[in-house]
Amino acid sequence: MTLRHNRFRYGAWRGGPDPLAPPYDVRAAVDQVGQEVLEGGSLREALRNLLRRGPQGGRGLDDLLARARRMRRDAMRRGQLDGAVTRASQLLDQALAAERDALAGLDTDEARFAEAQLDALPRSTARAVSELSEYQWTSDEARGLYQQILDQLRQEVVEQRFQGMQQALRDPEAQAAMRAMMQDLNALLEKHARGEPTDDAFAEFMNRHGDFFPEKPANIDELIDALARRAAAGERLMRSLSPQQRAELEQLMAQSLGDLAGEMGRLTDNLRALRPGLNWGRGERVRGEQGLGYGDAAGALEEIGDLDDLLDQLGQEHPGATLDDVDVEAVERQLGRAAADDVRRLRELEQQLRRQGWVTRGADGLTLSPKALRRLGGTALRTVFAQLHAGRQGQHDLRDAGAAGELTGASRRWRYGDEQALDVVRTIGNAVRRQAASHDLSSGGPANLPIALDVEDFEIAETERRVSAAVALCVDLSFSMMADGRWGPMKQAALALSHLVATRFPQDALQIIGFGRYAQRLSQEELAAVEPDMVQGTNLQHALKLAARHLRRHPASDPVVLVVTDGEPTAHLLDDGSSTFTWPPTRETVAATVHEVDQLTRYGAVMNIFMLGEDPGLRRFVDAVARRNGGRVFTPDADDLGRYVVSDYIRARRGRRG
């Protein structure tokens, strides 16, 4: 019997994203954004930070950006870009020295004439190489060094433009094939530029010249992209040199390429026309101790250009940017497979956020959807109720806050959809009577125990219909709220109240009003995204005017006005609708604000003010308003603001309109 021994090898997964890696928790990612918003952060920045810092337990774009920047710095210190000219100059010096040594051993007029020719050479390396093109070398070593100048530069230039072709140029037949390929390539690109169909022409071109392109482009656009990146790097190399160095290198390249120079220039012009968006003209200040040859120098600049594109994609700074804009193949090429997998996972997270309805994309980028805002409001409300329990305020959890009015003492049969509390005594009584009626009394035995409840036994306790409330929550959006750390608690309080009204008191009408130099009505989405008003002014008068309009649209509801502010009024509306700001507050501003307070008071609205901070002027103003209106003043710490606002709303709506 033959035994088979299976051999297994274990190692890091190399076939793409780790299939065993847990997926990002999308809800946890939404909560991460929400937590930042509730702490006072910008909604837009919170969504950006989710992808930049990465969700909990994952790497984000900032990690990839840091790596790309480090690689760019390293590339910028790789060496001197004029190494091709310097190397040609060194080879020329060696060739001339070897030739002079050979001529010194000859006692002929021809040798003296040759020495005179060498002495008369121009100082420019390129011009000297050009004048020596017809020179009859005496030294074989010198002739080889001179030829090396031309061959090495030609090989580097062609290798940089067409990877893998360096060895082929050493064969004269291969050089002829190279020339034919470039002629066909330019004809193909010019045909594509004219808008003519090129699919068949591209296939024929690759069939004839595919050996020149080891990367095997799948279509003409991939071919153009690869060639254009390298050509642009060569152009940037020229722009990075001094005018003298550039002239030297251009002349050396023209001599080394010979009859290929014309086709190479034609190719560069075609690629520039087809890909004008590439960086063709900007030079770079690459520094280092080592002189770089043409291929290495152009390769460094190509890498820098690719990293610049990658930094732009990963930065996500342009309007409407998404992770779909990131070239994952470029990430893998520059930063490695693990970085590409990170981008794919972040892209999948962004797609899942949109697919599951947590975020939407508008002209300004990503924003939270109504679904996510409801979750954010629920989080804020749970936080507030946790504070209520911790503060021993006598309040109950949201589910026990109650949606019904006072008990009437009557009850009725339960119907599907009823939310009122069960009348337990009457429900049990119904079950007992039903079982007793079905029991055979002639047997003399007791009724069956335990009592089994049936749907028809349920009765609910009837309550009075609760009066609805019209609530205006006016929140200060001035910059001082952000500067003093009150922005987050303000948002948390407003979002918690909004969620409470929407889910537990849908009969109430809540309007959130933000005020700075001007006041504005805010939806839940606008509230989450609102940022501090950098313009000076606290226009409580305008906010109260909008609050009065909201209350009058709901005349059958109890009017409730809640104000959250950390500064006395410093702005009011003029007759033409513009706002005027004065510090310290003027008599006109105070009078205009008090007029709106009196209007609300006559309408029957009680205004409760939540005063943040210890501004003496604000204290005097709110105390006067409370006496005038009959409302109350609260001075909570910022962290307790949500608890105070929600508690006061629940207390106020239990009252009746006076």
Secondary structure as GFF3:
##gff-version 3
##sequence-region A 1 658
A	DSSP	alpha_helix	26	38	.	.	.	ID=ss1
A	DSSP	alpha_helix	43	53	.	.	.	ID=ss2
A	DSSP	alpha_helix	61	76	.	.	.	ID=ss3
A	DSSP	alpha_helix	83	104	.	.	.	ID=ss4
A	DSSP	alpha_helix	109	119	.	.	.	ID=ss5
A	DSSP	alpha_helix	125	131	.	.	.	ID=ss6
A	DSSP	three_ten_helix	132	134	.	.	.	ID=ss7
A	DSSP	alpha_helix	140	161	.	.	.	ID=ss8
A	DSSP	three_ten_helix	167	170	.	.	.	ID=ss9
A	DSSP	alpha_helix	172	193	.	.	.	ID=ss10
A	DSSP	alpha_helix	199	209	.	.	.	ID=ss11
A	DSSP	three_ten_helix	210	212	.	.	.	ID=ss12
A	DSSP	alpha_helix	220	240	.	.	.	ID=ss13
A	DSSP	alpha_helix	243	257	.	.	.	ID=ss14
A	DSSP	alpha_helix	260	274	.	.	.	ID=ss15
A	DSSP	alpha_helix	294	315	.	.	.	ID=ss16
A	DSSP	three_ten_helix	323	325	.	.	.	ID=ss17
A	DSSP	alpha_helix	328	335	.	.	.	ID=ss18
A	DSSP	alpha_helix	337	355	.	.	.	ID=ss19
A	DSSP	beta_strand	359	362	.	.	.	ID=ss20
A	DSSP	beta_strand	365	368	.	.	.	ID=ss21
A	DSSP	alpha_helix	370	390	.	.	.	ID=ss22
A	DSSP	three_ten_helix	398	400	.	.	.	ID=ss23
A	DSSP	beta_strand	407	413	.	.	.	ID=ss24
A	DSSP	alpha_helix	424	438	.	.	.	ID=ss25
A	DSSP	three_ten_helix	441	443	.	.	.	ID=ss26
A	DSSP	three_ten_helix	455	457	.	.	.	ID=ss27
A	DSSP	beta_strand	459	463	.	.	.	ID=ss28
A	DSSP	beta_strand	469	476	.	.	.	ID=ss29
A	DSSP	alpha_helix	479	483	.	.	.	ID=ss30
A	DSSP	alpha_helix	487	504	.	.	.	ID=ss31
A	DSSP	beta_strand	509	515	.	.	.	ID=ss32
A	DSSP	beta_strand	519	522	.	.	.	ID=ss33
A	DSSP	alpha_helix	524	529	.	.	.	ID=ss34
A	DSSP	alpha_helix	540	552	.	.	.	ID=ss35
A	DSSP	beta_strand	558	565	.	.	.	ID=ss36
A	DSSP	beta_strand	571	573	.	.	.	ID=ss37
A	DSSP	beta_strand	579	581	.	.	.	ID=ss38
A	DSSP	alpha_helix	587	603	.	.	.	ID=ss39
A	DSSP	beta_strand	606	611	.	.	.	ID=ss40
A	DSSP	alpha_helix	616	629	.	.	.	ID=ss41
A	DSSP	beta_strand	633	634	.	.	.	ID=ss42
A	DSSP	three_ten_helix	638	640	.	.	.	ID=ss43
A	DSSP	alpha_helix	641	653	.	.	.	ID=ss44
###
